Amino acid sequence: MIEWLDAVWSRTHLVQIVEGGEDGGPLPGRVVLAELLSAPSIDAGRMLTTTGCFTDDICRCNGELTIVLFDAAGQVLTSASLHGHGSVSWQRSRFRNDLVVADPTALHLFLAEHGAPHQLASFLAPLADLLNLHEGQPQFRPAGKTAKQYLAERGVPEVLHAVMVTITGQQAGELSEDQVDDIRRLLAATTPAPIDRAVLLLSWLGRLTIPAEALWGEGVLVRQLLADLSLPYITTAASDTRTAHVAMGAVNLALHAGDDGTLAMAVGPTLRQLFPAAPADDVVR
């Protein structure tokens, strides 16, 4: 299969990333999300999608995006679907052998850099594993005295503790606009610099357990507080503060606010440090 891939890529003059996976219908007519036009970008795409280890199996999902290779005449040479974090399936119906790429982080950041959306989403599970953010019982933090430990562990700014101990994590995601505004004013009074505030909020968001608290509980409140900050402040905070929790906060935010690539590039250096490429000895190719 490697020899076949090499031969196909040697004839490639254009690469498109198109919407949909195996169930996306005919390739012509699909929405084009990104293109690789230059020789260096095509070569980088080749290395990132053909270097790794084969699984001798296939993912049961249909994939999220499809990589399409074209020759000089504009004819389709072949295609591959992307499945989750770093899994590429070349002509799945023919080979039935997914490739786990050697450097998933580089692959997804590369796709984001070239315009493919929602690439940070693939880092949710790896970061949850790294930070041990899988929820237990209770799904949402309690209120009252026992809440104090949770607030400290999550890095909730101290100025908000008096308010937050009176509500559960689930209630934090159900506050009215006026209540959120009151919390926003409290935080801004003690942390007026927007970049500093963004760091606190991203870190807090990145410490919430997956999925309930992070997606529907306190996560709702933190994303509402972040919505008051412009993207340049948030991206500066994400790029300057290279911690796993800030990276997770950026991923959580991107899941809900949309990812135009800017946030992915800001948090990219952190993700590269956290998830480096596989050692050469573990790579088939």
C-alpha positions as CSV (number, residue, x, y, z in Angstrom):
1,M,0.0,0.0,0.0
2,I,2.9,2.4,0.8
3,E,4.3,1.9,-2.7
4,W,0.9,2.6,-4.2
5,L,0.5,5.8,-2.1
6,D,3.9,7.0,-3.2
7,A,3.1,6.5,-6.8
8,V,-0.2,8.3,-6.5
9,W,1.3,11.3,-4.6
10,S,4.1,11.6,-7.2
11,R,1.4,12.4,-9.8
12,T,-0.5,14.8,-7.5
13,H,-0.8,18.5,-8.6
14,L,-3.7,19.6,-6.3
15,V,-5.1,18.5,-3.0
16,Q,-8.5,19.5,-1.8
17,I,-10.0,18.9,1.7
18,V,-13.8,18.6,1.1
19,E,-16.8,18.3,3.4
20,G,-18.0,14.9,4.6
21,G,-16.6,11.4,4.9
22,E,-17.5,8.1,3.3
23,D,-21.2,9.0,3.4
24,G,-20.7,12.4,1.8
25,G,-21.8,11.4,-1.7
26,P,-19.9,11.9,-5.0
27,L,-16.7,13.9,-4.6
28,P,-17.6,16.4,-7.3
29,G,-19.9,19.0,-5.9
30,R,-18.8,18.7,-2.3
31,V,-18.0,21.9,-0.4
32,V,-14.2,22.6,-0.7
33,L,-12.9,23.5,2.7
34,A,-9.2,23.9,1.9
35,E,-6.7,23.5,-0.9
36,L,-3.0,22.6,-1.1
37,L,-1.7,24.2,-4.3
38,S,2.1,24.7,-3.8
39,A,4.6,21.9,-4.1
40,P,5.8,22.4,-0.5
41,S,2.3,22.2,1.0
42,I,1.5,19.2,-1.1
43,D,4.6,17.4,0.0
44,A,3.8,18.3,3.7
45,G,0.3,16.9,3.2
46,R,1.8,13.7,1.8
47,M,4.2,13.2,4.7
48,L,1.5,14.0,7.4
49,T,-1.1,11.6,5.9
50,T,1.1,8.7,4.8
51,T,3.5,8.3,7.7
52,G,2.5,6.2,10.7
53,C,1.2,2.7,11.6
54,F,-1.5,0.7,9.9
55,T,-4.2,-0.8,12.2
56,D,-5.3,-3.7,10.0
57,D,-8.8,-2.5,10.8
58,I,-11.2,0.4,10.0
59,C,-13.0,2.9,12.0
60,R,-16.8,2.2,12.2
61,C,-17.7,5.9,11.7
62,N,-18.0,7.4,8.2
63,G,-15.3,10.1,8.8
64,E,-15.5,13.8,9.0
65,L,-13.5,15.2,6.1
66,T,-12.1,13.8,2.9
67,I,-8.7,14.4,1.3
68,V,-8.9,14.4,-2.5
69,L,-5.9,14.1,-4.8
70,F,-5.9,15.5,-8.4
71,D,-3.5,15.0,-11.3
72,A,-2.3,17.8,-13.7
73,A,-5.4,17.3,-15.8
74,G,-7.8,17.8,-12.9
75,Q,-8.8,14.2,-12.6
76,V,-9.3,12.6,-9.3
77,L,-6.5,10.2,-8.4
78,T,-7.7,8.9,-5.1
79,S,-9.1,10.1,-1.7
80,A,-8.9,9.4,2.0
81,S,-11.4,10.0,4.8
82,L,-10.3,11.4,8.2
83,H,-11.6,9.7,11.3
84,G,-11.2,11.4,14.6
85,H,-7.7,12.3,16.0
86,G,-5.0,11.4,13.5
87,S,-6.7,8.5,11.7
88,V,-6.6,8.4,7.9
89,S,-8.3,5.8,5.7
90,W,-7.1,5.6,2.1
91,Q,-9.7,4.0,-0.2
92,R,-11.3,2.3,2.8
93,S,-13.5,0.0,0.7
94,R,-10.5,-1.2,-1.2
95,F,-7.8,-1.5,1.5
96,R,-9.8,-1.6,4.7
97,N,-6.7,-0.6,6.7
98,D,-6.7,2.7,8.6
99,L,-3.4,4.6,9.2
100,V,-2.8,6.2,12.6
101,V,-0.5,9.0,11.5
102,A,2.8,9.5,13.3
103,D,2.1,13.2,14.1
104,P,-1.7,13.8,14.6
105,T,-1.0,17.2,16.2
106,A,0.9,18.4,13.2
107,L,-1.7,17.0,10.8
108,H,-4.7,18.8,12.5
109,L,-2.8,22.1,12.9
110,F,-1.7,21.9,9.3
111,L,-5.3,21.4,8.1
112,A,-6.4,24.3,10.3
113,E,-3.6,26.5,8.9
114,H,-4.9,25.8,5.4
115,G,-8.5,26.6,6.3
116,A,-10.1,23.3,7.3
117,P,-12.6,24.1,10.2
118,H,-13.1,22.4,13.6
119,Q,-9.6,20.8,13.9
120,L,-9.3,21.6,17.6
121,A,-12.2,19.4,18.3
122,S,-10.1,16.3,17.8
123,F,-7.9,17.3,20.8
124,L,-10.8,17.1,23.3
125,A,-10.4,13.4,24.1
126,P,-6.6,13.4,24.2
127,L,-6.5,16.4,26.5
128,A,-9.3,14.9,28.7
129,D,-7.1,11.7,29.1
130,L,-4.0,13.7,29.8
131,L,-5.6,15.9,32.4
132,N,-7.8,13.2,33.8
133,L,-11.0,15.2,33.3
134,H,-13.4,12.3,32.9
135,E,-16.4,13.0,35.1
136,G,-17.4,10.8,38.0
137,Q,-20.2,11.3,40.5
138,P,-21.6,13.8,40.9
139,Q,-21.6,15.0,37.3
140,F,-22.0,18.6,38.4
141,R,-20.2,20.1,41.5
142,P,-22.4,20.7,44.6
143,A,-23.1,24.0,46.3
144,G,-22.3,24.9,49.8
145,K,-19.2,24.1,51.8
146,T,-18.1,21.2,49.7
147,A,-18.1,23.5,46.7
148,K,-15.0,25.3,48.0
149,Q,-12.7,22.4,47.2
150,Y,-14.0,22.2,43.6
151,L,-13.6,26.0,43.1
152,A,-10.0,25.9,44.3
153,E,-9.2,22.9,42.1
154,R,-10.7,24.5,39.1
155,G,-8.8,27.8,39.5
156,V,-12.0,29.8,39.9
157,P,-11.0,33.4,40.7
158,E,-11.3,34.1,44.4
159,V,-13.5,37.1,43.9
160,L,-16.2,34.8,42.5
161,H,-16.1,32.2,45.3
162,A,-18.7,33.9,47.4
163,V,-21.2,33.8,44.5
164,M,-20.2,30.4,43.2
165,V,-20.6,28.5,46.4
166,T,-24.3,29.4,46.5
167,I,-25.0,27.5,43.3
168,T,-24.3,24.1,41.9
169,G,-22.4,23.5,38.7
170,Q,-25.6,22.8,36.8
171,Q,-27.1,26.1,38.1
172,A,-24.0,28.0,36.9
173,G,-25.0,27.0,33.4
174,E,-28.5,28.3,33.8
175,L,-27.9,31.8,35.2
176,S,-29.8,34.8,33.7
177,E,-28.1,37.4,31.7
178,D,-28.3,39.8,34.6
179,Q,-26.6,37.3,36.9
180,V,-23.9,36.7,34.4
181,D,-23.4,40.4,34.0
182,D,-22.9,40.7,37.8
183,I,-20.3,38.0,37.8
184,R,-18.6,39.6,34.8
185,R,-18.4,43.0,36.6
186,L,-16.9,41.3,39.8
187,L,-14.2,39.6,37.7
188,A,-13.4,42.8,35.7
189,A,-13.1,44.8,38.9
190,T,-10.2,42.6,40.2
191,T,-8.7,41.6,36.8
192,P,-9.2,44.6,34.5
193,A,-6.6,43.6,31.9
194,P,-8.5,41.6,29.3
195,I,-5.6,39.3,28.5
196,D,-5.1,38.4,32.1
197,R,-8.9,37.8,32.4
198,A,-8.8,35.6,29.3
199,V,-6.0,33.5,30.9
200,L,-8.0,32.9,34.1
201,L,-11.1,32.0,32.2
202,L,-9.4,29.6,29.7
203,S,-7.7,27.9,32.5
204,W,-10.9,27.6,34.5
205,L,-12.8,26.2,31.4
206,G,-9.9,23.8,30.8
207,R,-10.3,22.3,34.3
208,L,-13.9,21.3,34.0
209,T,-14.8,17.6,33.8
210,I,-16.0,16.1,30.5
211,P,-18.7,16.1,29.3
212,A,-21.4,17.5,31.7
213,E,-19.6,20.2,33.6
214,A,-17.5,21.3,30.7
215,L,-20.3,21.4,28.1
216,W,-23.4,22.2,30.1
217,G,-22.6,23.3,33.6
218,E,-19.9,25.8,34.6
219,G,-18.6,25.7,31.1
220,V,-21.7,27.6,29.9
221,L,-20.9,30.4,32.4
222,V,-17.2,30.6,31.5
223,R,-17.9,30.8,27.8
224,Q,-20.4,33.6,28.5
225,L,-17.7,35.5,30.3
226,L,-15.2,34.9,27.5
227,A,-17.7,36.2,25.0
228,D,-17.1,39.6,26.4
229,L,-13.5,39.5,25.2
230,S,-12.3,40.0,21.7
231,L,-10.6,37.2,19.8
232,P,-7.1,38.9,19.8
233,Y,-7.1,39.0,23.6
234,I,-8.1,35.3,23.8
235,T,-5.5,34.2,21.2
236,T,-2.8,36.2,22.9
237,A,-3.7,34.5,26.2
238,A,-3.7,31.1,24.6
239,S,-0.3,31.6,22.9
240,D,1.4,33.3,25.9
241,T,0.3,30.8,28.6
242,R,1.4,27.4,27.4
243,T,-0.4,25.1,29.9
244,A,-2.5,22.1,29.2
245,H,-5.5,23.6,31.0
246,V,-5.4,26.8,28.9
247,A,-5.1,24.6,25.8
248,M,-8.2,22.6,26.9
249,G,-10.0,25.8,27.5
250,A,-9.3,26.9,24.0
251,V,-10.5,23.6,22.6
252,N,-13.7,23.8,24.6
253,L,-14.3,27.4,23.4
254,A,-13.6,26.4,19.8
255,L,-16.2,23.7,20.0
256,H,-18.9,26.2,20.8
257,A,-17.7,29.5,19.2
258,G,-16.4,28.1,15.9
259,D,-12.7,27.7,14.9
260,D,-11.5,29.9,12.1
261,G,-7.9,28.6,12.5
262,T,-6.7,31.6,14.5
263,L,-7.3,30.0,17.8
264,A,-5.8,26.7,16.6
265,M,-2.6,28.5,15.6
266,A,-2.5,30.3,18.9
267,V,-2.6,27.1,20.9
268,G,-0.6,25.1,18.4
269,P,2.8,25.4,20.1
270,T,1.3,24.2,23.4
271,L,-0.4,21.2,21.7
272,R,2.9,20.3,20.0
273,Q,4.7,20.2,23.3
274,L,1.9,18.1,24.9
275,F,1.5,15.7,22.0
276,P,4.8,15.3,20.1
277,A,5.2,13.0,17.1
278,A,5.6,9.3,17.7
279,P,9.2,8.1,18.0
280,A,10.7,7.0,14.7
281,D,11.0,3.4,16.0
282,D,7.2,3.2,16.4
283,V,6.5,4.3,12.8
284,V,6.2,1.8,10.0
285,R,7.1,4.4,7.4
